[in-house]
């Protein structure tokens, strides 16, 4: 008998699976069906939700969080008394402080009130970091107050819970609130908090965690160091295909679809621009996911995170994927509160993308749904990097080592870094390609994150209270300060190909790259490890002009650099080699004829060809 079976039997013995005669529509995902006119709760879903709730409480306990346990059911008094006494939230001077609800919204000013037993107690001078409720139906007013203060609530829910109450519970645990289950649940919470306390005591035997907490907020984020691992050091995937399938079934891919192509004259999102072999970036991602799902038999979904001004056009692009076998879900940016960088200014006038992703996942209930489906990690991609690879090897490393946050970086050409495990400060990592001369590593803007850690990040609203340092040069942003066990993985430079100008389009649409199963592959015939340096003039700046000036894209496998200036037009089947400069004289229309080969030349008029 497996441990899972034993735990399920324990749950069944507490009657946790017995619901009510009514199953609300929003709670049907937690039920099997009906038996004897009673809703039956899925015990597996109960286990998942209990684990998520305990993981969240454990993370708060590691940061010395304050808990409020609320109960008004006399049947559970002894259970709560035992739990609060054991975890230390009980003291003679505040005998009812952590078990009597009320006055959360006015908790900053202490005031007296009387309990049912005529005992005089004082309200808390600070709001708690988490509220735990078992008799949820009786305490809807407390849930409303907690929602106003953005305090996360862990609560038992039954199948008849109203939607407006359910939506305000951060960590719902679907179960029958029998005495046996409440005892089991409280016992689990007690063991979780005691375990975290013992870990903290073992790690810092001479330092009080309460004294250390304020120092953490003063840390300069730009000086935070992260360990960067070379990609070659990652463990290979398991040989068993079934293990890899189980690994990928815990992944969800989210693509940020906020970037527009207006800077290169393209109306619509960058993800709809033809990149290679007539495929768009959207095609590449979907083809990659379809290939993974087909190869391993897994189900990796795709979430499309749209900006308002590209949402409608993105839906039209997705119409051609209506028969695709993968799940594609779209939602809009900005459903959560805005987060700003230091100085009160947003980067490029918009909220930091990854912070906004976290908020929107929480606001729409998407995150809870993903966790209920067994998803554990999310890969967030931006439209700019078209050489992205959904790599199971990185996911495998994160799962094995319990990593909460991972940045994909690549070495800058300006530094001859030895690819070994090293520590880098965030200030040494750049996002923009034009900053290679000043930074050791370049952020590819691909980010892996634990879904449970994201839920903890959003629930505790930590991002609002932290002092955001200036991290505009990295994609990590202020969110990285909140995650535990943060690493970087130095991926090959071939995985970083930003699409910022039509010069990049020339590289991608040439014979230098081909596409296979959604992955851009470099032509093996090119011996130079670096890509050609291409500088097209303002006449090629817009996508429409770029397409009209090339009858076909030249062969550039042996090209080192290309600079084009003036009114230049390219014919078909042209080959460029070495260093080529084509600069038409003012007022001259320079046409490069079909089939020519230009090698190490400077061309100013037709006579130079």
BABAVO-26746 format. One record per residue (C-alpha): z, x, y; residue in three letters. Coordinates in nm, 3 decimals, padded with zeros to 5 digits. Example, Ala and Ser with C-alpha at 12.3 -4.5 7.8 and 13.67 -1.06 7.14 Angstrom:
       pz       px       py   aa
   00.780   01.230  -00.450  ALA
   00.714   01.367  -00.106  SER
This chain:
       pz       px       py   aa
   00.000   00.000   00.000  UNK
  -00.100   00.144   00.340  UNK
   00.131   00.175   00.641  UNK
  -00.089  -00.079   00.818  UNK
  -00.030  -00.332   00.540  UNK
   00.345  -00.272   00.553  UNK
   00.352  -00.331   00.929  UNK
   00.145  -00.648   00.891  UNK
   00.388  -00.775   00.627  UNK
   00.675  -00.701   00.866  UNK
   00.504  -00.906   01.136  UNK
   00.441  -01.194   00.897  UNK
   00.808  -01.196   00.801  UNK
   00.897  -01.264   01.167  UNK
   00.653  -01.561   01.191  UNK
   00.474  -01.377   01.472  UNK
   00.142  -01.527   01.364  UNK
   00.247  -01.889   01.419  UNK
   00.106  -02.024   01.746  UNK
   00.118  -02.371   01.899  UNK
  -00.084  -02.684   01.840  UNK
  -00.313  -02.588   02.127  UNK
  -00.513  -02.267   02.164  UNK
  -00.632  -02.213   02.521  UNK
  -00.989  -02.093   02.553  UNK
  -00.889  -01.759   02.709  UNK
  -00.654  -01.688   02.416  UNK
  -00.891  -01.772   02.132  UNK
  -00.984  -01.404   02.100  UNK
  -00.631  -01.349   01.963  UNK
  -00.648  -01.627   01.703  UNK
  -00.796  -01.668   01.355  UNK
  -00.817  -02.045   01.366  UNK
  -00.590  -02.336   01.275  UNK
  -00.380  -02.419   00.973  UNK
  -00.174  -02.738   00.942  UNK
  -00.274  -02.814   01.303  UNK
  -00.111  -02.490   01.423  UNK
  -00.300  -02.200   01.579  UNK
  -00.279  -01.879   01.374  UNK
  -00.249  -01.556   01.578  UNK
  -00.439  -01.250   01.454  UNK
  -00.171  -00.998   01.350  UNK
  -00.410  -00.705   01.399  UNK
  -00.458  -00.806   01.764  UNK
  -00.080  -00.837   01.802  UNK
  -00.040  -00.481   01.672  UNK
  -00.303  -00.347   01.914  UNK
  -00.139  -00.517   02.210  UNK
   00.209  -00.402   02.109  UNK
   00.086  -00.044   02.082  UNK
  -00.082  -00.062   02.424  UNK
   00.234  -00.204   02.583  UNK
   00.458   00.063   02.428  UNK
   00.219   00.343   02.525  UNK
   00.227   00.218   02.884  UNK
   00.607   00.200   02.888  UNK
   00.626   00.547   02.735  UNK
   00.405   00.687   03.012  UNK
   00.632   00.530   03.273  UNK
   00.940   00.666   03.101  UNK
   00.789   01.017   03.116  UNK
   00.774   00.975   03.495  UNK
   01.128   00.836   03.517  UNK
   01.009   00.479   03.573  UNK
   01.243   00.184   03.636  UNK
   01.236  -00.112   03.396  UNK
   01.356  -00.466   03.446  UNK
   01.420  -00.671   03.130  UNK
   01.430  -01.043   03.206  UNK
   01.569  -01.307   02.972  UNK
   01.702  -01.658   03.028  UNK
   01.705  -01.774   02.665  UNK
   02.061  -01.768   02.523  UNK
   01.921  -01.702   02.174  UNK
   01.810  -01.356   02.284  UNK
   02.125  -01.258   02.478  UNK
   02.271  -01.036   02.206  UNK
   01.936  -00.867   02.145  UNK
   01.891  -00.789   02.514  UNK
   02.250  -00.674   02.550  UNK
   02.201  -00.425   02.264  UNK
   01.870  -00.298   02.403  UNK
   01.983  -00.254   02.765  UNK
   02.304  -00.084   02.656  UNK
   02.117   00.157   02.425  UNK
   01.847   00.259   02.673  UNK
   02.100   00.300   02.953  UNK
   01.990   00.032   03.196  UNK
   02.331  -00.135   03.160  UNK
   02.635  -00.033   03.361  UNK
   02.963  -00.209   03.455  UNK
   02.876  -00.215   03.825  UNK
   02.539  -00.381   03.766  UNK
   02.615  -00.589   03.461  UNK
   02.330  -00.835   03.515  UNK
   02.098  -00.623   03.723  UNK
   01.831  -00.560   03.462  UNK
   01.845  -00.888   03.280  UNK
   01.864  -01.148   03.555  UNK
   01.549  -01.231   03.748  UNK
   01.495  -01.327   04.108  UNK
   01.432  -01.205   04.460  UNK
   01.175  -00.941   04.369  UNK
   00.983  -00.993   04.690  UNK
   01.301  -00.937   04.893  UNK
   01.446  -00.661   04.680  UNK
   01.439  -00.397   04.954  UNK
   01.744  -00.558   05.119  UNK
   02.045  -00.590   04.883  UNK
   02.188  -00.937   04.866  UNK
   02.442  -01.123   04.658  UNK
   02.375  -01.411   04.426  UNK
   02.568  -01.586   04.151  UNK
   02.467  -01.603   03.790  UNK
   02.533  -01.894   03.556  UNK
   02.851  -01.721   03.440  UNK
   02.993  -01.700   03.798  UNK
   02.967  -01.321   03.803  UNK
   02.894  -01.154   04.136  UNK
   02.603  -00.908   04.105  UNK
   02.370  -00.731   04.342  UNK
   01.991  -00.742   04.358  UNK
   01.808  -00.411   04.312  UNK
   01.748  -00.203   04.627  UNK
   01.412  -00.087   04.486  UNK
   01.156  -00.286   04.289  UNK
   01.110  -00.190   03.925  UNK
   00.801  -00.010   03.796  UNK
   00.765  -00.251   03.505  UNK
   00.899  -00.594   03.410  UNK
   00.945  -00.700   03.047  UNK
   00.965  -01.073   02.968  UNK
   00.995  -01.246   02.632  UNK
   01.057  -01.609   02.736  UNK
   00.740  -01.608   02.944  UNK
   00.702  -01.985   02.985  UNK
   01.033  -02.004   03.169  UNK
   00.966  -01.713   03.402  UNK
   00.628  -01.790   03.558  UNK
   00.785  -01.761   03.905  UNK
   00.889  -01.402   03.831  UNK
   00.534  -01.325   03.715  UNK
   00.399  -01.463   04.042  UNK
   00.639  -01.246   04.243  UNK
   00.552  -00.940   04.037  UNK
   00.183  -01.009   04.094  UNK
   00.236  -01.014   04.472  UNK
   00.413  -00.678   04.452  UNK
   00.156  -00.538   04.204  UNK
   00.428  -00.467   03.948  UNK
   00.284  -00.460   03.593  UNK
   00.431  -00.713   03.352  UNK
   00.473  -00.676   02.975  UNK
   00.523  -01.022   02.826  UNK
   00.494  -01.222   02.508  UNK
   00.226  -01.491   02.528  UNK
   00.164  -01.788   02.303  UNK
  -00.164  -01.967   02.239  UNK
  -00.096  -02.234   02.504  UNK
  -00.032  -01.993   02.794  UNK
  -00.203  -02.123   03.113  UNK
  -00.486  -01.906   03.244  UNK
  -00.333  -01.851   03.589  UNK
  -00.018  -01.707   03.429  UNK
  -00.202  -01.509   03.162  UNK
  -00.425  -01.337   03.420  UNK
  -00.119  -01.196   03.597  UNK
   00.023  -01.027   03.287  UNK
  -00.092  -00.666   03.260  UNK
   00.010  -00.619   02.895  UNK
   00.014  -00.951   02.707  UNK
   00.147  -00.944   02.350  UNK
   00.025  -01.251   02.158  UNK
   00.301  -01.362   01.922  UNK
   00.546  -01.637   01.838  UNK
   00.868  -01.575   02.033  UNK
   01.092  -01.623   01.732  UNK
   01.429  -01.451   01.726  UNK
   01.308  -01.222   01.447  UNK
   01.001  -01.107   01.640  UNK
   01.191  -01.063   01.967  UNK
   01.437  -00.842   01.779  UNK
   01.148  -00.639   01.632  UNK
   00.977  -00.608   01.973  UNK
   01.294  -00.504   02.157  UNK
   01.376  -00.255   01.883  UNK
   01.031  -00.101   01.926  UNK
   01.079  -00.075   02.304  UNK
   01.420   00.086   02.255  UNK
   01.282   00.350   02.017  UNK
   00.991   00.422   02.252  UNK
   01.212   00.480   02.557  UNK
   01.467   00.688   02.362  UNK
   01.190   00.905   02.217  UNK
   01.047   00.978   02.560  UNK
   01.394   01.057   02.692  UNK
   01.459   01.304   02.411  UNK
   01.121   01.471   02.475  UNK
   01.200   01.509   02.844  UNK
   01.544   01.652   02.768  UNK
   01.396   01.903   02.522  UNK
   01.129   02.013   02.769  UNK
   01.363   02.049   03.070  UNK
   01.721   02.093   02.948  UNK
   01.848   02.223   03.284  UNK
   01.638   02.013   03.524  UNK
   01.703   01.653   03.610  UNK
   01.382   01.457   03.596  UNK
   01.489   01.252   03.900  UNK
   01.510   01.570   04.110  UNK
   01.174   01.692   03.989  UNK
   00.976   01.373   04.054  UNK
   00.951   01.400   04.436  UNK
   00.818   01.756   04.406  UNK
   00.523   01.638   04.204  UNK
   00.387   01.427   04.487  UNK
   00.382   01.731   04.716  UNK
   00.143   01.925   04.493  UNK
  -00.181   02.029   04.662  UNK
  -00.445   01.869   04.441  UNK
  -00.710   02.120   04.538  UNK
  -00.489   02.391   04.385  UNK
  -00.440   02.202   04.060  UNK
  -00.568   02.412   03.771  UNK
  -00.747   02.271   03.470  UNK
  -00.837   02.448   03.150  UNK
  -01.213   02.470   03.095  UNK
  -01.331   02.514   02.737  UNK
  -01.673   02.651   02.642  UNK
  -01.879   02.394   02.458  UNK
  -01.934   02.633   02.167  UNK
  -01.560   02.637   02.094  UNK
  -01.546   02.264   02.016  UNK
  -01.493   02.168   01.653  UNK
  -01.801   02.028   01.475  UNK
  -01.824   01.664   01.379  UNK
  -01.679   01.557   01.043  UNK
  -01.927   01.588   00.756  UNK
  -01.845   01.235   00.649  UNK
  -02.080   00.999   00.836  UNK
  -01.824   00.718   00.806  UNK
  -01.568   00.926   01.002  UNK
  -01.821   00.983   01.280  UNK
  -01.900   00.611   01.283  UNK
  -01.529   00.529   01.324  UNK
  -01.511   00.786   01.604  UNK
  -01.805   00.639   01.798  UNK
  -01.678   00.285   01.748  UNK
  -01.393   00.382   01.984  UNK
  -01.635   00.476   02.265  UNK
  -01.784   00.274   02.549  UNK
  -02.044   00.413   02.793  UNK
  -02.038   00.309   03.159  UNK
  -02.321   00.402   03.394  UNK
  -02.267   00.400   03.768  UNK
  -02.573   00.230   03.911  UNK
  -02.483   00.265   04.277  UNK
  -02.733   00.532   04.386  UNK
  -03.048   00.408   04.556  UNK
  -03.376   00.592   04.577  UNK
  -03.423   00.521   04.948  UNK
  -03.396   00.891   05.039  UNK
  -03.715   00.953   04.840  UNK
  -03.885   00.630   04.942  UNK
  -03.809   00.431   04.627  UNK
  -03.705   00.068   04.665  UNK
  -03.436   00.007   04.406  UNK
  -03.181   00.204   04.204  UNK
  -03.253   00.563   04.102  UNK
  -03.208   00.462   03.741  UNK
  -03.540   00.272   03.758  UNK
  -03.750   00.577   03.863  UNK
  -03.996   00.708   03.602  UNK
  -03.858   01.042   03.485  UNK
  -04.037   01.167   03.175  UNK
  -04.308   01.023   02.949  UNK
  -04.301   00.700   03.150  UNK
  -03.930   00.650   03.080  UNK
  -03.660   00.580   03.338  UNK
  -03.303   00.706   03.335  UNK
  -03.201   00.361   03.214  UNK
  -03.447   00.399   02.924  UNK
  -03.299   00.737   02.834  UNK
  -02.941   00.609   02.818  UNK
  -03.030   00.298   02.620  UNK
  -03.249   00.500   02.381  UNK
  -02.962   00.744   02.327  UNK
  -02.717   00.466   02.246  UNK
  -02.967   00.291   02.018  UNK
  -03.025   00.620   01.835  UNK
  -02.650   00.678   01.787  UNK
  -02.594   00.320   01.670  UNK
  -02.884   00.344   01.427  UNK
  -02.791   00.688   01.291  UNK
  -02.421   00.621   01.231  UNK
  -02.410   00.242   01.205  UNK
  -02.168   00.220   01.499  UNK
  -02.156  -00.019   01.796  UNK
  -02.138   00.166   02.126  UNK
  -02.173  -00.079   02.420  UNK
  -02.316  -00.001   02.765  UNK
  -02.150  -00.119   03.085  UNK
  -02.365  -00.115   03.398  UNK
  -02.161  -00.078   03.717  UNK
  -02.386  -00.204   03.999  UNK
  -02.353  -00.182   04.372  UNK
  -02.412  -00.512   04.552  UNK
  -02.742  -00.401   04.704  UNK
  -02.891  -00.300   04.367  UNK
  -02.733  -00.562   04.143  UNK
  -03.018  -00.816   04.150  UNK
  -03.290  -00.555   04.107  UNK
  -03.096  -00.400   03.817  UNK
  -03.080  -00.735   03.639  UNK
  -03.460  -00.757   03.660  UNK
  -03.492  -00.408   03.510  UNK
  -03.263  -00.512   03.225  UNK
  -03.488  -00.802   03.129  UNK
  -03.706  -00.572   02.919  UNK
  -03.398  -00.484   02.711  UNK
  -03.323  -00.846   02.625  UNK
  -03.416  -00.782   02.261  UNK
  -03.229  -00.453   02.240  UNK
  -02.971  -00.421   01.963  UNK
  -02.704  -00.272   02.191  UNK
  -02.459  -00.469   02.402  UNK
  -02.532  -00.433   02.775  UNK
  -02.284  -00.581   03.024  UNK
  -02.320  -00.570   03.402  UNK
  -02.064  -00.611   03.679  UNK
  -02.046  -00.541   04.051  UNK
  -01.871  -00.271   04.243  UNK
  -01.590  -00.349   04.483  UNK
  -01.398  -00.615   04.288  UNK
  -01.079  -00.409   04.327  UNK
  -00.914  -00.280   04.647  UNK
  -01.083   00.012   04.818  UNK
  -00.944   00.362   04.783  UNK
  -01.016   00.617   05.054  UNK
  -01.018   00.993   05.050  UNK
  -00.809   01.210   05.279  UNK
  -00.829   01.154   05.650  UNK
  -00.898   00.784   05.599  UNK
  -01.271   00.845   05.554  UNK
  -01.471   00.746   05.251  UNK
  -01.719   00.988   05.102  UNK
  -02.059   00.893   05.242  UNK
  -01.910   00.568   05.370  UNK
  -01.817   00.427   05.032  UNK
  -01.514   00.425   04.806  UNK
  -01.469   00.700   04.552  UNK
  -01.680   00.580   04.258  UNK
  -01.446   00.658   03.969  UNK
  -01.141   00.507   04.139  UNK
  -01.345   00.195   04.212  UNK
  -01.456   00.182   03.849  UNK
  -01.095   00.183   03.733  UNK
  -01.007  -00.100   03.972  UNK
  -01.305  -00.314   03.878  UNK
  -01.239  -00.270   03.506  UNK
  -00.887  -00.400   03.558  UNK
  -00.976  -00.680   03.802  UNK
  -01.233  -00.838   03.573  UNK
  -01.023  -00.818   03.257  UNK
  -01.288  -00.593   03.102  UNK
  -01.039  -00.318   03.024  UNK
  -00.807  -00.548   02.828  UNK
  -01.103  -00.681   02.632  UNK
  -01.220  -00.328   02.543  UNK
  -00.872  -00.227   02.429  UNK
  -00.849  -00.542   02.216  UNK
  -01.178  -00.441   02.050  UNK
  -01.031  -00.104   01.953  UNK
  -01.211   00.101   02.220  UNK
  -01.014   00.408   02.328  UNK
  -01.241   00.625   02.546  UNK
  -01.498   00.564   02.818  UNK
  -01.780   00.797   02.925  UNK
  -01.868   00.741   03.292  UNK
  -02.214   00.858   03.400  UNK
  -02.382   00.878   03.740  UNK
  -02.750   00.810   03.807  UNK
  -02.805   01.154   03.960  UNK
  -02.777   01.364   03.643  UNK
  -03.073   01.269   03.425  UNK
  -03.003   01.530   03.154  UNK
  -02.688   01.353   03.035  UNK
  -02.613   01.361   02.663  UNK
  -02.369   01.122   02.496  UNK
  -02.205   01.389   02.284  UNK
  -01.982   01.287   01.990  UNK
  -01.852   01.647   01.966  UNK
  -01.673   01.614   02.300  UNK
  -01.532   01.275   02.199  UNK
  -01.408   01.427   01.872  UNK
  -01.222   01.701   02.061  UNK
  -01.061   01.451   02.296  UNK
  -00.942   01.232   02.009  UNK
  -00.801   01.523   01.807  UNK
  -00.611   01.672   02.101  UNK
  -00.509   01.346   02.275  UNK
  -00.690   01.439   02.599  UNK
  -00.671   01.172   02.871  UNK
  -00.933   01.308   03.114  UNK
  -01.227   01.543   03.070  UNK
  -01.482   01.672   03.321  UNK
  -01.818   01.809   03.207  UNK
  -01.893   02.119   03.413  UNK
  -02.153   02.396   03.398  UNK
  -02.139   02.756   03.530  UNK
  -02.286   02.830   03.872  UNK
  -02.575   03.074   03.882  UNK
  -02.389   03.275   04.146  UNK
  -02.114   03.380   03.902  UNK
  -02.169   03.560   03.573  UNK
  -01.889   03.384   03.392  UNK
  -01.798   03.481   03.038  UNK
  -01.787   03.158   02.840  UNK
  -01.428   03.172   02.718  UNK
  -01.139   02.934   02.767  UNK
  -01.030   02.982   03.129  UNK
  -00.834   02.803   03.399  UNK
  -01.005   02.699   03.721  UNK
  -00.872   02.533   04.033  UNK
  -01.037   02.214   04.147  UNK
  -01.144   02.388   04.467  UNK
  -01.360   02.617   04.250  UNK
  -01.560   02.324   04.111  UNK
  -01.842   02.171   04.316  UNK
  -02.029   01.844   04.280  UNK
  -02.337   01.920   04.488  UNK
  -02.610   02.151   04.367  UNK
  -02.660   02.308   04.710  UNK
  -02.311   02.461   04.691  UNK
  -02.377   02.699   04.403  UNK
  -02.313   03.002   04.622  UNK
  -01.955   02.899   04.698  UNK
  -01.827   02.762   04.365  UNK
  -01.780   02.904   04.017  UNK
  -01.843   02.578   03.833  UNK
  -02.057   02.274   03.904  UNK
  -01.934   01.927   03.818  UNK
  -02.210   01.745   03.628  UNK
  -02.035   01.417   03.732  UNK
  -02.000   01.311   03.367  UNK
  -01.642   01.205   03.303  UNK
  -01.452   01.108   02.987  UNK
  -01.126   00.914   03.018  UNK
  -00.875   00.740   02.797  UNK
  -00.884   00.364   02.846  UNK
  -00.508   00.341   02.798  UNK
  -00.457   00.604   03.067  UNK
  -00.687   00.410   03.301  UNK
  -00.484   00.096   03.241  UNK
  -00.165   00.284   03.317  UNK
  -00.326   00.432   03.630  UNK
  -00.436   00.094   03.763  UNK
  -00.126  -00.101   03.658  UNK
   00.125   00.126   03.827  UNK
  -00.094   00.144   04.138  UNK
  -00.008   00.514   04.152  UNK
  -00.326   00.596   04.338  UNK
  -00.207   00.409   04.648  UNK
   00.121   00.597   04.673  UNK
  -00.005   00.949   04.610  UNK
  -00.110   01.169   04.898  UNK
  -00.482   01.224   04.840  UNK
  -00.593   01.582   04.892  UNK
  -00.946   01.665   04.993  UNK
  -01.134   01.656   04.662  UNK
  -01.472   01.550   04.795  UNK
  -01.638   01.848   04.625  UNK
  -01.550   01.724   04.279  UNK
  -01.622   01.400   04.102  UNK
  -01.267   01.388   03.969  UNK
  -01.125   01.267   04.297  UNK
  -00.759   01.175   04.346  UNK
  -00.750   00.998   04.010  UNK
  -00.718   01.330   03.827  UNK
  -00.365   01.373   03.962  UNK
  -00.239   01.084   03.754  UNK
  -00.379   01.172   03.411  UNK
  -00.192   01.379   03.157  UNK
  -00.361   01.652   02.952  UNK
  -00.670   01.709   03.169  UNK
  -00.942   01.953   03.063  UNK
  -01.297   02.054   03.147  UNK
  -01.578   02.135   02.904  UNK
  -01.841   02.388   03.011  UNK
  -02.165   02.238   02.882  UNK
  -02.502   02.421   02.878  UNK
  -02.684   02.429   03.210  UNK
  -02.968   02.231   03.051  UNK
  -02.741   01.925   03.068  UNK
  -02.735   01.930   03.448  UNK
  -03.056   01.806   03.612  UNK
  -02.979   01.607   03.928  UNK
  -03.252   01.383   04.067  UNK
  -03.224   01.434   04.442  UNK
  -03.582   01.490   04.557  UNK
  -03.945   01.461   04.445  UNK
  -03.927   01.835   04.363  UNK
  -03.697   01.735   04.076  UNK
  -03.950   01.472   03.968  UNK
  -04.217   01.742   03.939  UNK
  -03.995   01.936   03.699  UNK
  -03.911   01.631   03.490  UNK
  -04.262   01.484   03.469  UNK
  -04.427   01.816   03.386  UNK
  -04.484   01.977   03.045  UNK
  -04.154   02.160   03.091  UNK
  -03.964   01.862   02.947  UNK
  -04.022   01.605   02.676  UNK
  -03.804   01.312   02.576  UNK
  -03.682   01.243   02.224  UNK
  -03.436   00.968   02.132  UNK
  -03.331   00.947   02.496  UNK
  -03.256   01.322   02.531  UNK
  -03.458   01.550   02.759  UNK
  -03.567   01.859   02.565  UNK
  -03.688   02.177   02.734  UNK
  -04.019   02.327   02.624  UNK
  -03.946   02.618   02.390  UNK
  -04.260   02.795   02.515  UNK
  -04.079   02.885   02.838  UNK
  -03.914   03.225   02.802  UNK
  -03.733   03.224   03.138  UNK
  -03.390   03.061   03.091  UNK
  -03.400   02.927   03.449  UNK
  -03.616   02.642   03.575  UNK
  -03.885   02.710   03.835  UNK
  -03.780   02.684   04.199  UNK
  -03.994   02.410   04.354  UNK
  -04.013   02.338   04.727  UNK
  -04.247   02.054   04.826  UNK
  -04.318   01.982   05.192  UNK
  -04.243   01.663   05.383  UNK
  -04.583   01.523   05.281  UNK
  -04.443   01.487   04.927  UNK
  -04.101   01.355   05.030  UNK
  -04.159   00.993   04.929  UNK
  -04.224   00.887   04.570  UNK
  -04.540   00.699   04.668  UNK
  -04.687   01.004   04.847  UNK
  -04.582   01.230   04.560  UNK
  -04.763   01.014   04.304  UNK
  -05.078   00.976   04.512  UNK
  -05.113   01.352   04.577  UNK
  -05.110   01.445   04.205  UNK
  -05.391   01.316   03.981  UNK
  -05.177   01.461   03.702  UNK
  -04.870   01.682   03.705  UNK
  -04.960   02.054   03.669  UNK
  -04.849   02.268   03.377  UNK
  -04.555   02.478   03.498  UNK
  -04.418   02.634   03.178  UNK
  -04.493   02.984   03.312  UNK
  -04.416   02.908   03.676  UNK
  -04.143   03.099   03.859  UNK
  -04.161   02.934   04.201  UNK
  -04.381   02.694   04.395  UNK
  -04.387   02.621   04.767  UNK
  -04.626   02.359   04.907  UNK
  -04.684   02.291   05.276  UNK
  -04.936   02.080   05.464  UNK
  -05.199   01.825   05.356  UNK
  -05.239   01.937   04.993  UNK
  -05.387   01.730   04.707  UNK
  -05.377   01.827   04.338  UNK
  -05.645   01.748   04.083  UNK
  -05.599   01.704   03.707  UNK
  -05.517   01.962   03.436  UNK
  -05.400   02.233   03.678  UNK
  -05.191   02.528   03.554  UNK
  -04.947   02.715   03.778  UNK
  -04.803   03.055   03.682  UNK
  -04.575   03.311   03.846  UNK
  -04.508   03.274   04.218  UNK
  -04.741   03.029   04.391  UNK
  -04.757   02.939   04.760  UNK
  -04.995   02.667   04.876  UNK
  -04.992   02.614   05.253  UNK
  -05.282   02.423   05.407  UNK
  -05.388   02.523   05.756  UNK
  -05.310   02.271   06.032  UNK
  -05.565   01.989   06.035  UNK
  -05.713   02.095   05.699  UNK
  -05.710   01.875   05.388  UNK
  -05.671   02.118   05.099  UNK
  -05.777   01.986   04.758  UNK
  -05.692   02.183   04.445  UNK
  -05.979   02.117   04.200  UNK
  -05.940   02.000   03.840  UNK
  -05.872   02.249   03.563  UNK
  -05.793   02.557   03.773  UNK
  -05.525   02.813   03.694  UNK
  -05.333   02.961   03.987  UNK
  -05.120   03.266   03.914  UNK
  -04.921   03.469   04.168  UNK
  -05.134   03.356   04.463  UNK
  -05.097   03.233   04.817  UNK
  -05.358   02.970   04.903  UNK
  -05.436   02.856   05.256  UNK
  -05.790   02.718   05.224  UNK
  -06.047   02.644   04.948  UNK
  -06.187   02.999   04.965  UNK
  -05.854   03.136   04.831  UNK
  -05.878   02.937   04.507  UNK
